């Protein structure tokens, strides 16, 4: 992968955790040579990689045999190492984010809800990396950077989202003012 970090804030700060969405795992597992440079960049930039246990389950559910599962799990464990978050530590953050998405009429998968909660809990030192841009709404997240990924004849755009506490509190305030009908 030719690394081109672009955008308004076109950098990935050092020592910032990168929470990987399931789509990153799936693409990197299928195309390990293409993502090798990216993972080396994160390593040299001191960006520990993390995700939730739910993203791990979503990634690993595509295996048909125990051998396939073992290969995928070993690969995953080499990527994530020690930073796999259990959801029980994110429940409080997830409840409020769920209400905000629901109030705005946005659909949200459970894996993305808990990834958003993880980003909220560690808002000052974490970015979410994904190519699924509808999952992390601009009403709660800012784009820190983006990276085009060219593979064969397709181009995908990965974004690095940062949770915005200011946007979050504005949304919560609006929720508190809303009357039930």
C-alpha positions as a Markdown table, in Angstrom:
| # | Residue | x | y | z |
|---|---|---|---|---|
| 1 | Unk | 0.0 | 0.0 | 0.0 |
| 2 | Unk | 1.4 | 3.3 | -0.9 |
| 3 | Unk | 0.8 | 5.5 | 2.1 |
| 4 | Unk | -0.6 | 8.9 | 1.5 |
| 5 | Unk | -2.1 | 10.5 | 4.6 |
| 6 | Unk | -4.2 | 13.3 | 3.4 |
| 7 | Unk | -6.9 | 15.7 | 4.6 |
| 8 | Unk | -7.4 | 18.9 | 6.6 |
| 9 | Unk | -5.5 | 17.5 | 9.6 |
| 10 | Unk | -3.4 | 15.2 | 7.4 |
| 11 | Unk | -1.4 | 13.4 | 10.1 |
| 12 | Unk | -1.7 | 10.5 | 12.4 |
| 13 | Unk | -0.3 | 11.8 | 15.7 |
| 14 | Unk | 2.4 | 9.6 | 17.3 |
| 15 | Unk | 1.3 | 7.5 | 20.3 |
| 16 | Unk | -2.3 | 7.7 | 19.3 |
| 17 | Unk | -4.2 | 4.5 | 19.5 |
| 18 | Unk | -5.9 | 3.4 | 16.2 |
| 19 | Unk | -9.1 | 1.5 | 16.7 |
| 20 | Unk | -9.6 | -0.7 | 13.7 |
| 21 | Unk | -13.1 | -1.3 | 12.3 |
| 22 | Unk | -13.9 | -4.8 | 11.0 |
| 23 | Unk | -13.6 | -3.8 | 7.4 |
| 24 | Unk | -9.9 | -3.1 | 8.0 |
| 25 | Unk | -9.3 | -6.5 | 9.4 |
| 26 | Unk | -11.1 | -8.2 | 6.5 |
| 27 | Unk | -9.2 | -6.3 | 3.8 |
| 28 | Unk | -5.9 | -6.6 | 5.5 |
| 29 | Unk | -6.3 | -10.3 | 6.1 |
| 30 | Unk | -7.2 | -10.9 | 2.4 |
| 31 | Unk | -4.4 | -8.6 | 1.1 |
| 32 | Unk | -1.6 | -8.8 | 3.7 |
| 33 | Unk | 1.1 | -7.5 | 1.4 |
| 34 | Unk | -0.9 | -4.4 | 0.5 |
| 35 | Unk | -1.4 | -3.5 | 4.2 |
| 36 | Unk | 2.2 | -4.4 | 5.4 |
| 37 | Unk | 3.4 | -0.8 | 4.9 |
| 38 | Unk | 0.5 | 0.6 | 6.8 |
| 39 | Unk | 1.0 | -1.7 | 9.8 |
| 40 | Unk | 4.8 | -0.9 | 9.7 |
| 41 | Unk | 3.9 | 2.8 | 9.7 |
| 42 | Unk | 1.7 | 2.4 | 12.8 |
| 43 | Unk | 4.5 | 0.5 | 14.5 |
| 44 | Unk | 7.1 | 3.1 | 13.7 |
| 45 | Unk | 4.7 | 5.9 | 14.6 |
| 46 | Unk | 4.0 | 4.3 | 18.0 |
| 47 | Unk | 0.3 | 3.9 | 17.2 |
| 48 | Unk | -0.9 | 0.9 | 19.2 |
| 49 | Unk | -3.7 | -0.9 | 17.4 |
| 50 | Unk | -7.0 | -1.8 | 19.2 |
| 51 | Unk | -10.6 | -2.9 | 18.6 |
| 52 | Unk | -13.4 | -4.4 | 20.6 |
| 53 | Unk | -14.1 | -8.0 | 21.1 |
| 54 | Unk | -17.2 | -7.6 | 19.0 |
| 55 | Unk | -15.1 | -6.5 | 16.0 |
| 56 | Unk | -13.0 | -9.6 | 16.5 |
| 57 | Unk | -16.1 | -11.8 | 16.5 |
| 58 | Unk | -17.4 | -10.1 | 13.4 |
| 59 | Unk | -14.1 | -10.6 | 11.6 |
| 60 | Unk | -13.6 | -14.2 | 12.7 |
| 61 | Unk | -17.2 | -15.4 | 12.0 |
| 62 | Unk | -16.3 | -15.9 | 8.3 |
| 63 | Unk | -14.2 | -19.0 | 8.9 |
| 64 | Unk | -15.6 | -22.4 | 7.7 |
| 65 | Unk | -13.1 | -24.7 | 9.4 |
| 66 | Unk | -11.1 | -24.9 | 12.6 |
| 67 | Unk | -7.9 | -24.6 | 10.5 |
| 68 | Unk | -9.2 | -21.4 | 8.8 |
| 69 | Unk | -10.2 | -20.1 | 12.2 |
| 70 | Unk | -6.8 | -20.8 | 13.7 |
| 71 | Unk | -5.0 | -19.0 | 10.8 |
| 72 | Unk | -7.3 | -16.0 | 11.1 |
| 73 | Unk | -7.0 | -15.9 | 14.9 |
| 74 | Unk | -3.2 | -16.1 | 14.8 |
| 75 | Unk | -3.1 | -13.3 | 12.2 |
| 76 | Unk | -5.5 | -11.1 | 14.3 |
| 77 | Unk | -3.4 | -11.7 | 17.5 |
| 78 | Unk | -0.3 | -10.5 | 15.7 |
| 79 | Unk | -2.0 | -7.3 | 14.6 |
| 80 | Unk | -3.9 | -6.4 | 17.9 |
| 81 | Unk | -1.5 | -7.8 | 20.5 |
| 82 | Unk | -2.7 | -6.6 | 23.9 |
| 83 | Unk | -5.4 | -4.1 | 23.2 |
| 84 | Unk | -8.7 | -5.9 | 22.7 |
| 85 | Unk | -11.5 | -4.1 | 24.6 |
| 86 | Unk | -14.3 | -5.9 | 26.4 |
| 87 | Unk | -17.7 | -4.3 | 25.9 |
| 88 | Unk | -18.6 | -4.3 | 29.5 |
| 89 | Unk | -16.1 | -1.4 | 30.0 |
| 90 | Unk | -17.9 | 0.7 | 27.3 |
| 91 | Unk | -21.6 | 0.2 | 28.3 |
| 92 | Unk | -22.2 | 3.7 | 29.7 |
| 93 | Unk | -20.7 | 5.5 | 26.7 |
| 94 | Unk | -22.6 | 3.2 | 24.3 |
| 95 | Unk | -26.0 | 3.9 | 25.9 |
| 96 | Unk | -25.8 | 7.7 | 25.2 |
| 97 | Unk | -24.3 | 7.3 | 21.7 |
| 98 | Unk | -27.1 | 4.8 | 20.9 |
| 99 | Unk | -29.7 | 7.4 | 21.8 |
| 100 | Unk | -28.1 | 10.1 | 19.7 |
| 101 | Unk | -28.0 | 7.8 | 16.6 |
| 102 | Unk | -31.6 | 6.8 | 17.3 |
| 103 | Unk | -32.8 | 10.4 | 17.7 |
| 104 | Unk | -31.1 | 11.3 | 14.4 |
| 105 | Unk | -32.7 | 8.3 | 12.6 |
| 106 | Unk | -29.3 | 6.7 | 12.0 |
| 107 | Unk | -28.8 | 3.0 | 11.9 |
| 108 | Unk | -25.9 | 1.6 | 13.8 |
| 109 | Unk | -24.5 | -1.9 | 14.0 |
| 110 | Unk | -23.6 | -3.1 | 17.4 |
| 111 | Unk | -20.0 | -3.4 | 16.5 |
| 112 | Unk | -19.8 | 0.2 | 15.4 |
| 113 | Unk | -21.7 | 1.4 | 18.5 |
| 114 | Unk | -19.1 | -0.1 | 20.8 |
| 115 | Unk | -16.2 | 1.1 | 18.6 |
| 116 | Unk | -17.7 | 4.6 | 18.8 |
| 117 | Unk | -18.0 | 4.2 | 22.6 |
| 118 | Unk | -14.3 | 3.2 | 22.7 |
| 119 | Unk | -13.4 | 6.3 | 20.8 |
| 120 | Unk | -15.5 | 8.4 | 23.2 |
| 121 | Unk | -13.9 | 6.8 | 26.2 |
| 122 | Unk | -10.4 | 7.6 | 24.9 |
| 123 | Unk | -11.3 | 10.7 | 22.9 |
| 124 | Unk | -7.9 | 12.4 | 23.4 |
| 125 | Unk | -5.7 | 9.6 | 22.3 |
| 126 | Unk | -7.6 | 7.4 | 19.8 |
| 127 | Unk | -8.7 | 7.4 | 16.2 |
| 128 | Unk | -11.1 | 5.0 | 14.4 |
| 129 | Unk | -9.9 | 3.7 | 11.1 |
| 130 | Unk | -12.6 | 2.6 | 8.7 |
| 131 | Unk | -13.8 | 2.7 | 5.1 |
| 132 | Unk | -17.5 | 2.5 | 6.1 |
| 133 | Unk | -18.1 | 6.2 | 6.3 |
| 134 | Unk | -21.8 | 6.2 | 7.2 |
| 135 | Unk | -21.1 | 4.4 | 10.5 |
| 136 | Unk | -19.4 | 7.3 | 12.2 |
| 137 | Unk | -21.5 | 10.4 | 11.7 |
| 138 | Unk | -20.1 | 13.9 | 11.3 |
| 139 | Unk | -22.4 | 14.9 | 14.1 |
| 140 | Unk | -20.2 | 13.1 | 16.6 |
| 141 | Unk | -16.8 | 12.6 | 14.8 |
| 142 | Unk | -14.3 | 14.8 | 13.0 |
| 143 | Unk | -12.1 | 13.4 | 10.2 |
| 144 | Unk | -8.5 | 13.6 | 11.3 |
| 145 | Unk | -7.0 | 12.2 | 8.1 |
| 146 | Unk | -7.8 | 10.0 | 5.2 |
| 147 | Unk | -5.9 | 7.6 | 3.1 |
| 148 | Unk | -6.7 | 6.3 | -0.4 |
| 149 | Unk | -6.1 | 2.6 | -0.9 |
| 150 | Unk | -5.6 | 1.4 | -4.5 |
| 151 | Unk | -5.9 | -2.3 | -5.0 |
| 152 | Unk | -6.0 | -3.8 | -8.5 |
| 153 | Unk | -8.7 | -1.8 | -10.2 |
| 154 | Unk | -10.5 | -0.4 | -7.2 |
| 155 | Unk | -10.0 | 2.6 | -5.0 |
| 156 | Unk | -11.2 | 2.7 | -1.4 |
| 157 | Unk | -10.9 | 5.6 | 1.0 |
| 158 | Unk | -10.0 | 4.9 | 4.6 |
| 159 | Unk | -10.7 | 7.7 | 7.1 |
| 160 | Unk | -9.4 | 8.2 | 10.6 |
| 161 | Unk | -12.2 | 9.6 | 12.8 |
| 162 | Unk | -11.7 | 11.4 | 16.1 |
| 163 | Unk | -14.6 | 11.6 | 18.6 |
| 164 | Unk | -15.7 | 15.2 | 19.2 |
| 165 | Unk | -16.7 | 15.9 | 22.7 |
| 166 | Unk | -18.1 | 19.3 | 21.7 |
| 167 | Unk | -20.4 | 17.8 | 19.1 |
| 168 | Unk | -21.4 | 15.1 | 21.6 |
| 169 | Unk | -22.4 | 17.5 | 24.3 |
| 170 | Unk | -24.4 | 19.6 | 21.9 |
| 171 | Unk | -26.3 | 16.4 | 20.8 |
| 172 | Unk | -26.9 | 15.4 | 24.4 |
| 173 | Unk | -28.2 | 18.9 | 25.2 |
| 174 | Unk | -30.6 | 18.7 | 22.3 |
| 175 | Unk | -31.7 | 15.2 | 23.5 |
| 176 | Unk | -32.5 | 16.6 | 27.0 |
| 177 | Unk | -34.6 | 19.4 | 25.5 |
| 178 | Unk | -36.6 | 17.1 | 23.3 |
| 179 | Unk | -40.1 | 16.3 | 24.6 |
| 180 | Unk | -41.8 | 13.0 | 24.2 |
| 181 | Unk | -45.0 | 13.0 | 22.3 |
